[in-house]
Amino acid sequence: MVSAAPFTAPSPYTPPSNLSAPPIREPSDIHTTASISTFRPRHLHLDWSIDWEAKTIAGSVEHTLTPLKDGETSLTFDASYLEIRSVELADGTKLQHELKPRHGSLGNPLVVTLPSPAASNSELKVRIHYSTTTDCTALGWLAKEQTSAKSAPFLYSQCQAIHCRSLVPIFDSPWWKITYTANVRSKYPVLMSALPVDPKDPSKFLEPATPHDAIEHPEQERTYAFSQPVHIPSYLIAIVAGHLEFASLGPRTGVWAEKPDLARAKWEFERDAEPYLTALEDMVSPYSWTRYDSVVLPPSFPYGGMENANMTTLTPALVVGDRSQCNVLLHELSHSWSGNLTSCGDWTSFWLNEGINVYLERLALQYVNGPKEGPAHRGFSYIIGHKALVDARKQYTDTPRFQRLVPVFKGGEDPDDAFSSIPYEAGSNLILHLEQTVGGLDIFLPFIKSYFKTFYDRSVVTQDFLDHLFAFYSNSSEITEKLKKVDWEAWLHGEGVALPVKMEYNDTLARQSFALADRWSQVVSSGSDPSSAGFKSSDVSSFDTDQIVVFLERLHDDPNAHVTEKYSKYLDEVYGMTSKQGNNGEVMLRFFAVALEDEKSSYTQQAASWVAKQGRMKYNRPTYRALYRINPELARKTFLENKGFYHPIAASMIEKVSRARRTLRPVDHPAGSSPNTASGERARADDARALLSLSSRRTLGWHEGKHVALSFVKREANANHHLPCLLSRALTRLAFH
């Protein structure tokens, strides 16, 4: 990393001087049951106690809200798998409440009756006493044996997209943003997505420091207090608890980790954290959150990172000893602007969070690497991302509405069902295309600054972005005409794999990777002996992780080069993929993608052992998918034996791998064969048992399950009498969930 001069070139374009934030649109979000159109949440106070033995959090939440209309006699909160004990006003007046039947992934609406009609623009405070349950989808509980230090159990949360409602009854929509405070009682130290404050004097902010006394004396329950003074969407409420220690990375940055991991985590991130923060400030605006601290979680965490305000949570898979994964830290830090300050208003506009954020992340890479090498680093990131985009869109071939940048959800669908690289990569490519369309970075970066200034502390939807884009460039008829010629329909709503335009990236850093992959492709496609092709370890000795990744991806993507066992085995022997790179998840993911293309691969067991320890969905979902394709029994066995390791979100998504592959689908019978053959019966029985299993684990909603199961029962009723019985049991479970 080098010191880089700021982007100081004067813009040749002058925007209108009267640009201002437009009025807030009428609230709309199909993924909430809460009263977002009639009440605006302002603040909430959490008063929690962590029950480590029961694996629940109990206490109360006090909501401060503003009625938007006169005369409302009730309001609704989102809730999911919660035990509601009582509801009252701040003065203690008891309120009637009802937990409505479950609406699939949207949960159970909590309807509260008000004592008198609400007056618009007044202040209303509602306190809800409740407890989470063991079905909470936001929390991950780990026994001490599952941690690095093995000295205490561990708790962490993941609320994005709509899982906060299983942690607290709330307006669980990004449309309205809130501030929050919290008091949490626990016998193990607690962190939250907020700044720590003195429990006896909440106005006094505390500097982060290792809680040695609490670690040494866990028998004593303590109160931890927090304050988040910046408005955030509900999905950024987060909690982490366990034996964590702190290390400073710079004046405003630090990292928390378990003691055995702290020194390695500090080394991994200390070179880059503060320069990344400074770069983003220079590019966009001053940092608004006081501090930027991260927490390295145990390996079951399902994401690379989560941008929880003041407390980014990171997978330990980033700590590989070569700083090659620090771009994830940069990505999460960039969210301090894109997503956290200016947030998507609903989950169809999620690309505004992630697409703009990836654009900022890659622009910052260019910034910190200097004017000479920076453009190559930026371009290389786009090359890697493009492969992820293509793979993601192929996975949604059967659901093309999820291939869109602005996805279309049907009633009750979970936003997690559409989670992929598409909003990240298609979104960032659209922003890059706009940069190139308007005339380059000097003209486009002022728009990015204006966007975050105009929508500071606001939630926006796609139309807000478009309106501001055209308003910003309205002083130039030339630029406006160029923007009108952008194929907006294709970019935002187009289906299929390809981007609407062929993007050109700086490929300086990719050329060596491409050349090596092409050499391997020629040998593989010709069927030649790889040992006589001149491959040697020095081929990759100068490669960094990203260059190895691009080499493996290009080889894997060549339709004329089917890498069979002998080639993957030799590639591993020469380059030490599993021996030298075994700690690097990015490399292992791509190597197993190559090795598991051959149904006779000898790497199935090794891949299964590896994926059993990978909580990050970027790693486990594709690997289970590849494993399931060639050895479904091993994939099932591996998952069932390790399901308790995965966070509930990851476990649910992994189960959908098998469902997408074959489970719950009609059995295809060869021509001339009977649907009642033994193999067909076994397959149909597997389908029935799979549905029964999914219903018991509540990963299949009632409406989805009913449709699939009833069609299955009708088809099988005359074929085999015991199969409909299995389905009937599954339907009963689904109905009562």
Buried (B, 14 or more C-beta within 10 A) or exposed (E): BEEBEEBEEEBEBEBEEEBEBBEBEEBBBBBBBBBBEBBBBBBBBBBBBBBBEEBBBBBBBBBBBBBBBEEBEBBBBBBBBBEBEEBBBBEEEEBEBBBEEBBBBBBBBBBBEBEEEBEEEEEBBBBBBBBBBEEBBBBBBBEBEBBBBEBBBBBBBBBBBBBBBBBBBBBBBBBBBBBBBBBBBBBBBBBBBBBBBEBEEBEEBBEBEBBEEBBEEBEEEBBBBBBBBBBBBBBBBBBBBBBBBBBBBBEBBBBBBBBEBBEBBBEBBBBBBBBBBBBBBBBBBEBBBEBBBBBBBBBBBBBBBBBBBBBBBBBBBBBBEEBBBBBBBBBBBBBBBBBBBBBBBBBBBBBBBBBBBBBBBBBBBBBBBBEEBBBBBBBBBBBBBBBBBBBBBEBBEEBBBBBBBBBBBEEBBBBBBBBBBBBBBBBBBBBBBBBBBBBEBBBBBBBBEBBBEBBBBBBBBBEBBBEBBEBBBBEBEEBBEBBEEBEBEBBBBBBEEEBBBEBEBBBEBBEBBBEBBBBBBBBBEEEEEBEEBEBEEEBBEEBEBBBBBBBBBBBBBBEEBEBBBBBBBBBBBBBEBBEEBBEBBBBBBBBBBBBBBBEEBEBBEBBBEBBBBBBBBBBBBBBBBBBBBBBBEBBBEBBEEBBEBBBBBBBBBBBBBBBBBBBBEEBEBEEEEEBEEEEBBEBBBBBBBBBBBBBBBBBBBBBBBBEBBEEBBEBBEEBBEEBBEBBBBBBEBBEEB
